[in-house]
Amino acid sequence: MVASPDTLGIRQVSEETGLSIDTLRWYEREGLLPLVERNAGGQRRYPPGALRFIRLVQALRRTGMPVAEVRQFIEAGGGELAHHPERMALLERQCGAIEQRLAELQDDLAVVRAKIATYRRLIARGLDCEDELSPDLVDQVRADGLLTGLLPPSAPSQGPAASLRVVGGEGVLRQR
């Protein structure tokens, strides 16, 4: 197949997409890049529209779409109107999966941010997250809101037989 003069070489496509040359070759072998042409010397040549298509394939793969489904999406192409509903269904299903993952990541981000805030407060009080706290210090730390919901209300009044050890920013009540 003779490539047109406005095509891109594999190195250019690699630089534009951030994919390695080996990954581009793998995508082609797996049937994920149907737009690849060859020049008279057998070198890969990509039409200008291939970059947009490769970015779509990258996005689908980065967001967890299995190779088989990406291939199914590609095979359902070819510009035939009859295949649009199948392609749309695949994209809509992936969109739902991405939205679900984003919600999970937002929840995880909130947990990590809360942990960072707890560590900052502990550090500001000169406490190591592995320190054992005396009952009077438990009251102070609780008053600062560091251990909200982590200790039973009776923790400070447990007396000298109990201590609090902060492990990873979490209060762990220990009986002596």
Secondary structure, 3 states (H helix, E strand, C coil): CCCCCCCEEHHHHHHHHCCCHHHHHHHHHCCCCCCCEECCCCCEEECCCHHHHHHHHHHHHHCCCCHHHHHHHHHCCCCCHHHHHHHHHHHHHHHHHHHHHHHHHHHHHHHHHHHHHHHHHHHHCCCCCCCEECHHHHHHHHHCCCCCCCCCCCHHHHCCCEEEEEECCEEEEEEC
